Amino acid sequence: MDVHELDRILLAGAAVLLVAIVAVRLSGRLGLPSLLIYLGMGLLLGESGLGVEFENAELAHALGFAALVIILTEGGLTTRWNEVRPVMPLGVVLATLGVAISVGVVACVAHFVLGLDWQLAVLLGAVTSPTDAAAVFSVLRRVPIRPRLRGALEAESGLNDAPTVLLVTLVSTGEVADKGFLHFSGLVIYELVVGALFGFVVGAVSVGLLRRVALGSAGLYPLAIVSLAVISYAGGTVLLHVSGFAAVYVTSLVLGRAELPHRVATRSFVDGIAWLAQIGLFVMLGLLASPGRIRLNDVVIALVIGIAVTVVGRFAAVWLSALPFRIPWREQTFLAWAGLRGAVPIVLATIPLAEHVPHADRIFDVVFVLVLLFTLLQGPSLPWLAKRLGVLDDNAAHEVDIDVAPLESLGADMLQVQIPSQSRLAGVEIGELRLPHGVSVSLVIREQQAFVPERRTVLRAGDAVLVVAPNALREQTVRRLRAVSRAGRLAGWFGERGREQH
């Protein structure tokens, strides 16, 4: 490659990226997940469209894993820990027992109904059973469902990659048949538990370092956080041979919970590179697909497997996993239907391709068709279903964004609070905030005019408020501001989350 070839590649890449960015608005208006448009772009660019040839399954496998690391990092950083913590046990059960139930159901259907041999049947079950982090994070955050439902789905999608990657790899190489189910179960437990512990340790150490080291620029904080998350993934995989996906997700959860400096800027940066990872991943997978190779029989198999995994396997997995947690049937129904498939099944389908498993190309084609059909069916229906089942979160419109910037020389932090249009901070006097002693509301910016507020100053929607808090009182101050934003001046009656959702 010379500089002229590089120029052409940069031109084509930038044009594809710009079209993909514009397509986000189109997908939002149509109510479709953006992944469908990106897969379609890959198909148009591929051998059946403009003729770009891409058949390197090994490279697709490697780049797919790299993209998933970035997507899980963004998901962990933007997930609210207070939502995930109460439902983490449910998320773990869904990611392990739930996946096992779904794999079993699909494998039996594929073997006894479709007549596939057991290796292909189990591979189809393992590839199609996990929910996709990118699809879940992007779609559900546009649907204001109850926090525990969102937390359970995000925890599941963040953790279920580990056992399925291991299962698909071992089945593709034949190790499950050679060493048995007990060996596989022990590996899954080891990789998940030790990987999560390693991720927690890396996250805790990273938080301590970032709080003690004042970086020279605000733009360095997002880079440092992403680097630490990737170190967690690679370190767990290389040094301990554990699940890097579990490690990076837990590390990102710890970092996202810590209220680190320049949090809003970090989220914006990570959100941008996560979009880049999603666009690149889906376009690449579309390039890897070969529409001319797909036969009517593959579409029929995709429909049968899709019904088995989405209707039978998923609902059985959720029902059995939720038994110990006493979850109402309405919430169980939404959990089952919201188990979206996306890039993860297609990325997993590249593993048997890379291992040259017989008929692996057929598995890839079936999974590709399945993802297209059932994402098109499930994604647009989620807002309607959430409303019909009554699982929407009434507090979602009142959440407030708080950015934190360190004031090193003062031993304090500056909190920048942007009051959204439906926040219950609007109409509250400064004195009614009842912030901890020693915390000061220093400035209010309203309609591009800045002024120093008094105790009787009434906040309005759209105000930007600067609050200075000593380091030791920062988290307490953040909790209080969020509580007032949800429940207004009577937040003390209803606790940190305002009125609890049942």
C-alpha positions, 0 to 999 in steps of 0.5 A, a space after each residue: 500500500 502506498 500513500 495514493 492507495 491510502 488516500 483512496 481508502 480514507 476517502 471511501 471509509 469517510 464517505 461510508 462513515 458519514 452515510 452511516 451517521 446520517 442513517 442513524 436519524 433515518 433508523 430512528 424515524 423508522 423505529 428500526 435498529 441502526 444495525 439493520 441499516 449498517 448490515 445492509 450497507 455492508 451487503 451493498 458494498 459487498 460482492 453482490 453489490 459494488 463488488 468489494 470482496 471480503 472473505 477473511 473469517 479469521 480477520 472478521 473474528 478478531 476485529 469483531 472481538 475488538 469491537 465488542 470490547 469497545 461496545 462493552 466498555 461503553 455499556 459498562 461506563 453508561 450503566 447506572 450501578 444503582 440499577 444493576 446492583 439489585 438485579 445482578 444475581 438475575 443477570 448472572 443467572 440469565 447469562 449462565 442458566 438462561 443461556 444453557 436452557 436456550 442452547 438446549 432448546 435450539 439444539 434439540 429443535 435443530 437435531 430432531 426437527 431439522 435433522 442436523 448433526 449434534 455438532 451443528 445443532 449445538 453450534 446453532 444453539 450456542 451462536 443464537 442464544 446470547 443477547 447482544 450488548 450493542 443492540 440492547 444498549 442502543 435500543 433499550 436506552 430509547 425505551 424508558 423502562 423500569 430500572 431493574 428491567 433495564 439493569 437485568 437486560 444490560 447485566 445479562 448482555 454484558 456477561 453472557 458473551 463469556 460462556 457462549 464464546 467458550 462454548 462455541 470455541 470448544 464445540 468448533 474445536 471438538 474439545 467438548 466432545 473429547 473432555 465432556 460437559 463437566 470440564 466445560 462447566 468448570 471452565 465457564 465458572 472459572 472464566 466468569 468468576 475469576 474474570 469478573 474478580 480481575 475486572 473488579 480489581 483493575 477497576 478499583 485500582 484504576 479509580 484510585 489512580 485517576 482520583 490521585 493523578 491530575 492529568 494535564 488535559 480534560 481530553 486525556 481522561 477519556 483516553 485513560 479510561 478506555 485504555 484501562 478498560 482494554 487492559 482489563 480485557 487483554 490482561 485477563 485473557 493473556 495473563 489469567 486465561 479468563 473471560 476478557 469480556 467479563 473483566 472489561 464489563 465489570 471494570 467499566 461498571 466500576 469506572 462508570 460508578 466512580 463519578 470520575 472527573 469530566 464524566 460527561 466528556 468521557 461518556 461523550 467520547 466513549 459513546 462516539 468510539 462505540 458508535 464507530 465500533 458498531 458501524 465498522 462491525 456491522 458493515 464488516 459483517 455485511 461484507 462477509 455475508 454472501 446473499 447469492 449463497 443463501 438458499 430458500 432452505 436457509 431462510 426456512 431454517 432461520 425461521 425455525 431456529 428463530 422461533 425456537 430461540 426467541 419464543 420457546 427457548 428465551 421464554 423458558 430461559 427467563 421463566 426458569 431463571 426468574 423463579 427465585 426472584 419473584 418477578 411479575 409475569 409482565 416483567 418476565 414477558 418484557 425480559 423475554 421479548 427484549 432479548 435482542 440478537 445483533 452483532 454477537 451471534 454473527 461474530 460468534 458464527 465466524 468462529 466455526 468459519 475460522 476453525 474450518 468446521 464442516 458446513 460452517 458457511 451454512 451456519 453463518 448464512 442462517 444466523 445472518 438471516 435470523 438476525 435480520 428477520 428477528 431484529 426487524 420484528 423485535 426492535 420496533 415492537 419494544 416501545 409498544 410492548 413496554 407501554 402495553 405491559 405497563 413497565 415504563 419508568 415514570 422517573 426517566 424524564 426527571 434524570 439530570 446530567 452531572 459533570 464533575 471537574 476536579 479543583 485540585 488546589 482547593 481539595 474540591 470538585 465542581 459539579 456542572 448540573 444541566 436541568 432538563 425540561 421535565 426535571 423537578 429541580 425546576 421551581 425549587 429554591 436554592 435553599 430548598 436543595 438542602 445540600 450538605 453543609 460546606 457545599 456551595 451553589 456558586 453560579 447559575 447560567 440562564 439564557 446565556 446570562 450568568 449570576 450568583 444565586 441567593 437562597 431564594 433564587 428559583 431554579 428553572 428548566 434549562 438552567 446550568 448550575 455550578 456547585 462546588 463540593 469538598 471531595 468528601 461530600 461530592 457523592 453525597 451531593 450528587 445523590 441529593 441533586 438526583 433525588 430532588 430532580 426526581 421527586 422535587 423539594 419533597 425528595 427527603 420523603 421518598 429517598 434517593 430515587 424519588 418514588 420507588 417503582 414497583 
